[in-house]
Amino acid sequence: MTPATPQGLVNRDQRLLQGQKARQRCNARTCHARIRQQAATQIIPDPKVLRYFEFGDRSFLFVCRVSGRTLMDAWVSLSAEWRRYYIGAIVQVCKEAAAWKGDALAGVDGQCIPERYLTKIGGVKDFSPESLQRICRGLGMDCANYVFYHADLGPGNIIVEDVPKLGTIGIIDWEVAGFFPWGWIRTKFRLCSGMDFEPEVTDHPDVADETCCWRREVQRLLGAHGLEDFSGEWMDWWW
């Protein structure tokens, strides 16, 4: 089936357990707040929160499972047309989410975001809003306004239909989501190797077309939509 225009981007019906050790208050509590707040905006429908609780130094979040399979698993079997469709769909997700504005570089709860790409190798892992804002401003990004961004849109965090028909997708793993400068959206795709396909995908003979590099193609399309790239400035700072 030919893919439609990217729209209606998330199915809901799955169960997922996430538990992570509390760290600088960047834990399941903030993820829980992000999901709750985002559901209220209805920018991108997401899994229903089933239960959240804390036990000792750990936080646990139960949400619905998104039906389908990851884009990582599906990519090899997809036609070039569907691959291009999903690239466009994620760009649309980024643009829709960015309509939600924040007052600080922080999670929707106003707390820190564990964005390790905004801390230096070997440096202090300070994820406070003040520290991240100072770094982004130093990179030349406009920090007068902040937009909502998932910040980890690799193919392992994108759920697609087992057999693509409607083109609906799901987004999982919202731990790093929050309000960032507009300039960080495209820049993160330029930098984060964690958003690449696994070697078994990129080495497969059926993905030898120009869309085999996920980050490259998404960031190119984001650039065509006017999003800025600060990867050069980031490289000078990081190293």
MARZARO-646676 format. One line per field, with one value per residue: x, y, z of N, C-alpha, C in turn. Coordinates in Angstrom, 1 decimal, decimal comma. Layout:
N
n.px: X_...
n.py: Y_...
n.pz: Z_...
ca.px: X_...
ca.py: Y_...
ca.pz: Z_...
c.px: X_...
c.py: Y_...
c.pz: Z_...
This chain:
239
n.px: 0,8_0,5_2,0_0,4_0,0_2,0_0,4_-1,8_-0,3_0,2_-0,5_-2,2_-2,0_-0,6_1,6_4,1_6,9_8,9_11,7_14,0_17,0_16,9_18,3_19,8_17,2_16,2_14,2_11,8_9,7_9,9_9,5_7,0_5,5_6,0_4,6_2,0_1,5_1,9_-0,1_-2,3_-2,0_-2,4_-0,8_0,8_-0,5_0,0_1,1_-1,2_-0,9_-0,6_0,2_2,1_4,8_6,9_9,7_11,9_15,0_14,2_12,2_9,1_7,3_4,4_3,1_0,8_1,3_2,6_1,2_2,6_5,8_9,3_10,7_13,3_13,3_11,6_12,6_14,3_12,4_10,8_9,5_11,2_9,6_8,0_10,0_10,9_8,5_8,3_10,5_9,7_7,4_8,5_9,8_7,6_6,5_8,4_7,9_5,2_5,3_7,0_5,3_4,4_5,3_7,8_9,0_11,6_14,8_14,1_12,4_8,8_8,1_9,6_12,0_15,4_16,8_18,1_20,2_22,8_24,4_24,7_26,6_30,1_32,5_33,9_33,5_31,6_28,4_26,1_22,9_21,1_18,6_19,7_22,4_22,3_21,1_23,0_25,1_23,8_23,3_25,9_26,7_25,5_22,8_19,4_18,0_15,8_13,3_11,7_11,1_9,0_10,5_11,3_13,8_15,2_14,8_15,4_15,4_14,8_13,1_10,7_7,6_6,1_3,5_2,9_2,5_2,7_0,0_-1,8_0,0_0,4_2,2_4,1_5,5_8,0_9,8_10,3_12,1_14,1_12,8_11,6_11,7_13,5_16,0_15,1_17,1_18,3_17,0_17,4_20,2_20,7_20,1_22,3_24,4_24,0_24,9_23,6_21,1_21,3_20,8_21,2_24,1_23,3_21,1_22,0_24,0_22,6_21,8_19,4_19,0_20,5_20,1_19,7_18,4_19,3_20,8_19,6_19,7_21,0_19,2_16,9_17,8_18,5_16,0_14,8_16,4_15,6_13,2_13,8_15,1_17,8_21,3_23,7_25,9_28,6_29,5_29,0_30,8_33,3_33,0_32,6_34,9
n.py: -1,2_2,2_4,8_7,3_10,9_12,0_11,8_11,8_10,4_8,4_5,2_3,6_0,9_-0,9_-2,5_-1,4_-1,6_0,6_1,1_3,1_4,1_6,7_9,8_12,8_13,8_13,2_11,1_8,4_9,8_12,4_11,5_10,5_12,8_14,2_12,6_12,7_15,5_15,9_14,4_15,9_18,0_17,0_17,0_15,0_12,0_9,6_6,7_5,4_6,2_3,8_3,2_4,8_4,8_5,2_3,5_3,2_4,2_4,1_4,7_3,8_3,3_2,5_2,1_2,0_-0,5_0,1_-1,0_-3,1_-3,0_-2,1_0,5_0,0_-2,9_-3,2_-1,9_-3,2_-4,7_-2,8_-0,9_1,5_3,7_3,6_3,9_6,5_7,8_7,3_8,8_11,4_11,4_11,5_13,9_15,5_14,9_16,1_18,8_19,2_18,7_20,8_23,0_23,2_25,2_26,2_27,6_27,3_25,6_22,6_19,8_19,0_19,2_21,1_20,4_18,9_17,7_14,7_15,1_14,0_14,7_17,4_17,8_17,7_15,2_13,5_15,6_17,4_16,0_17,9_18,5_20,5_23,0_25,6_25,1_23,7_25,5_27,6_26,3_25,9_28,5_29,4_27,9_29,3_29,1_30,2_31,1_32,3_31,2_28,1_24,8_21,9_18,7_15,3_14,2_11,8_10,2_7,8_4,8_2,7_3,6_4,2_3,1_1,1_0,0_-3,6_-4,5_-2,1_0,1_2,2_4,0_4,9_5,7_5,0_6,4_5,8_5,7_8,3_9,6_11,6_13,6_17,0_20,6_22,4_24,5_25,6_25,2_22,8_20,6_19,7_19,6_17,6_15,2_15,3_14,5_12,3_9,1_7,1_7,1_5,7_3,1_-0,4_-2,5_-4,8_-4,0_-1,8_-3,1_-4,8_-6,1_-5,1_-2,5_-0,6_1,9_5,5_6,2_4,7_5,6_6,7_9,0_10,9_11,3_12,2_14,6_16,1_16,5_18,0_20,3_21,2_22,1_24,3_24,2_24,8_24,1_23,3_21,7_21,9_24,0_22,7_20,5_21,8_22,8_20,4_18,8
n.pz: 0,0_-0,7_1,1_3,1_3,5_6,2_9,2_12,1_14,4_16,5_17,8_20,5_22,6_24,5_27,0_29,1_31,1_32,9_34,8_36,6_38,2_40,6_39,7_40,1_40,2_37,7_36,7_36,7_37,7_36,4_33,8_33,9_34,5_32,1_30,2_31,2_31,0_28,2_27,1_27,8_26,1_23,6_21,4_20,3_20,5_23,1_24,9_27,4_30,8_33,2_35,9_38,4_40,7_43,6_45,1_47,6_46,4_43,8_40,9_39,3_36,4_34,7_31,6_28,8_26,2_23,0_20,0_17,4_15,7_16,2_14,3_13,7_13,5_11,4_9,2_7,1_5,7_4,5_1,8_-0,4_-0,6_1,7_3,6_3,1_3,8_6,6_7,5_6,8_8,5_11,1_11,0_10,9_13,4_15,0_14,4_15,1_17,8_18,6_18,7_21,2_23,8_26,2_29,3_30,2_29,8_30,3_31,8_31,5_34,1_35,1_36,0_35,8_32,7_31,5_29,4_28,0_25,9_26,2_28,1_28,8_27,8_30,5_32,1_34,7_35,3_35,0_34,8_35,2_34,6_34,4_33,8_31,3_29,7_29,7_28,3_25,7_24,9_24,7_22,5_20,5_20,1_20,0_22,9_23,8_23,6_24,1_22,9_22,8_22,7_21,8_21,7_21,4_19,0_17,7_15,5_17,1_19,0_17,8_16,9_14,5_12,2_12,0_9,4_7,1_6,6_7,3_8,1_10,7_13,6_16,6_19,6_21,9_25,1_26,7_28,4_28,1_27,1_26,7_27,1_24,8_23,1_19,8_18,0_18,8_17,9_15,2_15,4_17,3_15,9_14,2_15,8_17,5_17,8_18,9_17,8_15,5_13,0_13,9_13,1_11,8_10,3_8,7_7,2_5,6_2,4_1,3_2,0_0,8_-0,2_-0,4_1,9_4,0_6,1_8,9_10,7_9,1_6,9_8,2_9,4_7,2_6,0_8,0_7,9_5,4_6,1_7,5_10,0_12,2_12,2_14,6_14,8_14,1_15,9_18,2_18,1_18,3_20,9_22,4_22,2
ca.px: 0,0_1,2_1,9_-0,4_0,7_2,2_-0,6_-2,3_1,0_0,5_-1,4_-2,1_-2,6_0,5_2,1_5,5_7,4_10,2_12,2_15,3_17,4_16,8_19,6_19,6_15,8_15,9_13,8_10,5_8,8_9,8_8,9_5,5_5,0_6,0_3,6_0,7_1,4_1,8_-1,4_-3,2_-1,9_-2,9_0,0_1,1_-1,1_1,0_0,6_-1,9_-0,2_-1,4_0,5_3,4_5,1_8,3_10,1_13,3_15,7_13,8_10,9_8,5_6,3_3,7_2,3_0,3_2,2_2,2_1,2_3,4_7,2_10,1_11,2_14,6_13,0_10,8_13,2_14,7_11,3_10,0_9,9_11,9_8,5_7,6_11,1_10,8_7,3_8,6_11,4_8,8_6,5_9,3_10,0_6,3_6,4_9,2_7,3_4,0_5,7_7,5_4,2_4,2_6,3_8,1_9,7_13,0_15,3_13,8_11,3_7,6_7,9_10,5_13,3_16,5_16,7_19,4_20,7_24,2_25,1_25,0_27,6_31,3_33,1_34,8_33,1_30,5_27,1_25,2_21,7_20,2_18,2_20,7_23,7_22,1_20,8_24,3_25,8_23,2_23,6_27,3_26,8_24,9_21,4_18,4_17,5_14,7_12,1_12,0_10,0_9,0_11,2_11,5_15,3_15,8_14,0_16,1_14,5_14,4_12,0_9,6_6,8_5,3_2,6_3,6_2,4_2,2_-1,2_-2,3_1,2_0,4_3,4_4,1_6,8_8,3_11,0_10,3_12,9_14,9_11,9_11,4_11,8_14,9_16,0_14,7_18,3_18,8_16,2_18,2_21,6_20,8_20,2_23,6_25,4_23,7_25,1_22,6_19,9_21,6_20,4_22,1_24,8_22,5_20,2_22,8_24,8_21,8_21,8_18,2_18,9_21,6_19,7_20,1_17,7_19,8_21,3_18,4_19,9_21,4_18,1_16,0_18,3_18,4_14,7_14,6_17,1_14,7_12,0_14,2_15,7_19,2_22,3_24,8_26,8_30,0_29,8_29,0_32,1_34,3_32,9_32,7_36,3
ca.py: 0,0_3,5_5,6_8,5_12,0_11,8_12,4_10,8_9,7_7,3_4,2_3,3_-0,2_-1,8_-2,4_-1,2_-1,3_1,2_1,5_3,5_4,6_8,2_10,5_14,2_14,0_12,9_9,7_8,1_10,9_13,4_10,9_10,4_14,2_14,5_11,9_13,3_16,9_15,9_13,8_17,0_18,9_16,2_17,3_13,7_11,0_8,7_5,6_5,8_5,9_2,9_3,4_5,3_4,8_5,2_2,6_3,5_5,2_3,8_5,1_2,9_3,9_1,5_2,7_1,0_-0,9_0,5_-2,2_-3,0_-3,3_-0,9_0,8_-0,8_-4,2_-3,2_-1,2_-4,0_-5,2_-1,7_-0,3_2,8_4,6_3,6_4,5_8,0_8,2_7,4_9,9_12,5_11,4_11,9_15,4_16,1_14,8_17,2_20,1_19,3_18,8_22,1_23,9_23,3_26,1_26,2_28,8_27,1_24,4_21,7_18,9_19,6_19,4_22,2_19,8_18,7_16,7_14,0_15,2_13,8_15,4_18,8_17,8_17,3_14,0_13,6_16,7_17,2_15,8_18,9_18,6_21,5_24,0_26,7_24,7_23,3_26,8_28,3_25,6_26,1_29,9_29,4_27,3_30,3_28,9_31,2_30,6_33,1_30,4_26,7_24,0_20,5_17,8_14,0_14,2_10,4_9,6_6,7_3,8_1,7_4,2_4,5_1,9_1,2_-1,2_-4,8_-4,4_-0,7_0,3_3,5_4,9_5,4_5,4_5,2_6,9_5,3_6,1_9,7_10,0_12,7_14,7_18,2_21,8_22,6_25,5_25,2_24,7_21,5_19,5_19,1_19,3_16,3_14,2_15,3_14,2_11,2_7,8_6,2_7,1_5,0_1,7_-1,4_-3,0_-5,9_-3,3_-1,1_-4,0_-5,7_-5,7_-4,5_-1,2_0,1_3,2_6,7_6,4_3,7_6,3_7,4_10,4_11,8_11,7_13,1_15,9_16,8_17,0_19,1_21,4_21,7_22,8_25,6_24,0_25,2_23,0_23,8_20,6_22,4_24,7_21,7_19,8_22,7_22,8_19,1_18,3
ca.pz: 0,0_-0,8_2,3_3,0_4,1_7,6_10,1_13,1_14,6_17,5_18,3_21,9_23,3_24,9_28,3_29,2_32,4_32,9_36,1_36,5_39,5_40,6_39,5_39,9_40,0_36,4_36,8_36,1_38,0_35,3_32,6_34,2_34,3_30,7_29,5_31,6_30,4_26,8_26,8_28,0_25,0_22,5_20,2_19,8_21,4_23,5_25,7_28,6_32,0_34,0_37,3_38,8_42,1_44,0_46,1_47,9_45,5_42,4_40,5_38,4_35,5_33,9_30,6_27,8_25,2_21,6_19,2_16,2_15,9_16,0_12,9_13,6_13,1_10,2_8,1_6,0_4,9_4,0_0,5_-0,3_-0,5_3,1_4,3_3,0_4,5_8,0_7,7_6,8_9,6_12,2_10,9_11,3_14,8_15,6_14,1_15,9_19,3_18,8_18,9_22,7_24,3_27,6_29,8_30,5_29,2_31,4_31,6_31,7_35,5_35,5_36,6_34,9_31,6_31,4_28,0_28,2_24,8_26,6_29,1_28,2_28,2_31,6_32,9_35,7_34,7_35,5_33,9_35,7_33,5_34,2_33,1_29,9_29,0_29,5_27,2_24,5_24,6_24,3_21,1_19,6_19,9_20,5_24,1_24,3_23,6_24,2_22,3_23,3_21,8_22,4_21,8_21,3_18,0_16,9_15,0_18,2_19,8_16,9_16,6_13,2_12,0_11,5_7,9_6,9_5,8_7,6_8,3_12,0_14,4_18,1_20,1_23,2_25,8_26,8_29,6_27,8_26,5_27,5_26,4_24,3_22,0_18,5_17,3_19,3_17,3_14,1_15,9_18,0_14,9_13,6_16,8_18,4_17,2_19,5_17,0_14,2_12,9_14,2_11,9_11,0_9,4_7,7_6,4_4,8_1,0_0,8_2,5_0,2_-0,9_0,3_3,2_5,0_7,3_9,5_11,2_7,9_6,1_9,0_9,6_5,9_5,8_9,0_7,3_4,3_6,8_8,1_11,3_12,2_12,6_15,4_15,1_14,1_17,1_19,3_18,0_18,8_22,4_23,0_22,2
c.px: 0,9_1,0_1,2_0,5_0,8_1,2_-1,0_-1,2_1,1_-0,7_-1,2_-2,7_-1,6_0,9_3,6_5,9_8,8_10,6_13,6_15,7_17,3_18,2_19,3_18,1_15,3_15,5_12,4_9,5_8,7_9,2_7,4_4,9_5,0_4,9_2,2_0,5_1,2_0,4_-2,5_-3,2_-2,5_-2,1_0,3_0,5_0,0_0,4_-0,1_-1,0_-1,1_-1,1_1,9_3,6_6,6_8,6_11,6_13,9_15,3_12,4_10,4_7,4_5,7_2,9_1,8_1,4_1,7_2,3_2,0_4,9_8,0_10,5_12,5_14,3_12,3_11,6_13,6_13,6_10,5_10,5_10,5_10,8_8,1_8,8_11,1_9,6_7,6_9,6_10,6_7,9_7,2_9,6_8,7_6,0_7,1_8,5_6,0_4,3_6,2_6,5_3,9_5,4_6,6_8,9_11,2_13,5_15,2_12,7_10,0_7,3_8,9_11,9_14,3_16,1_18,1_19,9_22,2_25,0_25,3_25,8_28,9_31,8_34,1_34,5_32,0_29,2_26,1_24,0_20,7_19,8_19,2_21,9_23,4_21,8_22,1_25,1_25,2_23,4_25,0_27,5_26,1_23,4_20,5_17,7_16,4_13,4_12,6_10,8_10,1_9,6_11,5_13,0_15,9_15,0_14,7_15,1_14,1_13,3_10,8_8,9_6,0_4,4_3,4_3,6_1,9_1,0_-1,6_-1,2_1,2_1,7_3,2_5,5_6,9_9,5_11,1_11,2_13,7_14,1_11,8_11,5_13,2_14,8_15,7_15,9_18,8_18,1_17,1_19,6_21,7_20,9_21,6_24,6_25,2_23,8_24,1_21,3_20,1_20,9_21,5_22,8_24,1_21,5_21,0_23,6_23,9_21,7_20,5_18,0_20,0_21,2_20,0_19,4_18,2_20,3_20,2_18,7_20,2_20,1_17,1_16,5_18,3_17,0_14,3_15,2_16,2_13,5_12,5_14,9_17,2_20,1_23,5_25,8_28,3_30,4_29,9_30,3_33,2_34,3_33,1_34,1_37,3
c.py: 1,2_4,3_6,9_9,7_11,8_12,6_11,4_9,9_8,7_6,5_4,0_1,9_-1,2_-1,7_-2,4_-0,9_-0,6_1,5_2,0_4,2_6,1_8,8_11,9_14,6_13,8_11,4_9,5_9,1_12,0_12,8_10,8_11,8_14,6_13,8_12,5_14,7_16,8_15,3_14,9_17,9_18,3_16,6_16,0_12,7_10,0_7,7_6,1_5,3_5,0_3,1_4,0_5,2_4,8_4,2_2,7_4,6_4,9_4,3_4,1_3,5_2,8_2,3_1,6_0,7_-0,4_-0,6_-2,0_-3,5_-2,1_-0,7_0,2_-2,2_-4,2_-2,7_-2,1_-4,5_-4,1_-1,4_1,0_3,9_4,8_4,2_6,0_8,5_8,3_8,5_11,2_12,6_11,9_13,4_16,1_16,0_15,9_18,6_20,3_19,5_20,2_23,3_24,2_24,0_26,0_27,4_28,6_25,8_23,3_20,7_19,6_19,9_20,5_21,7_19,5_17,6_16,0_13,9_15,2_14,5_16,9_18,8_17,2_15,9_14,2_14,8_16,4_17,0_16,7_19,1_19,6_22,5_25,1_26,3_24,4_24,6_27,5_27,7_26,0_27,5_30,0_28,9_28,2_30,0_30,0_30,5_31,5_32,3_28,9_25,9_22,6_19,6_16,4_13,8_12,8_9,6_8,7_5,7_2,8_2,3_4,6_3,2_2,1_-0,1_-2,4_-4,9_-3,0_-0,6_1,8_4,5_5,5_4,9_5,6_5,7_6,5_6,0_7,7_10,3_11,3_13,9_15,9_19,4_22,2_23,9_24,8_24,6_23,4_20,4_18,9_18,7_18,0_15,1_14,1_14,6_12,8_9,8_6,8_6,1_6,4_3,6_0,8_-2,0_-4,0_-5,2_-2,6_-2,0_-4,9_-5,2_-5,0_-3,1_-0,3_1,3_4,3_6,9_5,4_4,4_7,2_8,8_11,4_12,2_12,5_14,5_16,7_17,3_18,1_20,4_22,0_22,4_24,0_25,4_24,2_24,0_23,7_22,7_21,0_23,1_23,7_20,9_20,6_22,7_21,5_18,6_19,4
c.pz: 0,0_0,5_2,1_3,5_5,6_8,5_11,1_13,6_15,7_17,8_19,8_22,3_23,9_26,4_28,4_30,6_32,3_34,4_36,0_37,9_39,5_40,5_39,2_39,6_38,5_36,3_36,3_36,6_36,9_34,1_32,7_34,0_32,8_29,9_29,9_30,9_28,9_26,4_26,9_26,8_23,7_21,2_19,5_20,8_21,8_24,5_27,0_29,8_32,9_35,5_37,4_40,3_42,4_45,1_46,4_47,0_44,0_42,2_39,4_37,7_34,6_32,9_29,6_26,7_23,8_20,7_17,9_16,5_15,7_14,6_12,6_13,0_11,7_9,0_6,9_5,1_4,2_2,6_0,6_-0,1_1,0_3,9_4,3_3,7_6,0_8,3_7,7_8,0_10,9_12,2_11,3_12,8_15,5_15,5_15,0_17,4_19,6_19,0_20,4_23,2_25,8_28,0_30,1_29,9_30,3_31,0_31,8_33,2_36,0_36,0_35,5_33,8_31,5_30,0_28,1_27,0_25,1_27,8_28,4_28,7_29,4_32,5_33,9_34,9_35,3_34,5_34,3_34,5_33,3_33,5_31,6_29,1_28,7_28,3_25,8_24,0_24,1_22,9_20,1_19,4_20,5_21,7_24,7_24,3_23,6_23,7_22,8_22,2_22,5_22,7_21,8_20,2_17,1_16,5_16,0_19,1_19,0_16,6_15,4_13,1_11,6_10,0_7,7_6,0_6,0_7,8_9,7_12,7_15,9_18,5_21,5_23,8_25,8_27,9_29,3_27,2_27,4_26,5_26,1_23,4_20,7_17,8_17,7_18,5_16,2_14,6_16,5_17,0_14,2_14,5_17,3_17,6_17,7_18,8_15,6_14,2_13,4_13,0_11,1_10,0_8,3_6,8_5,5_3,4_0,5_1,3_1,9_-0,6_0,0_1,6_4,2_6,2_7,8_9,9_10,0_7,2_6,9_9,1_8,3_5,7_6,8_8,5_6,2_4,9_7,6_9,5_11,2_12,6_13,3_15,7_15,0_15,4_18,3_19,3_18,6_20,3_23,0_23,2_22,8
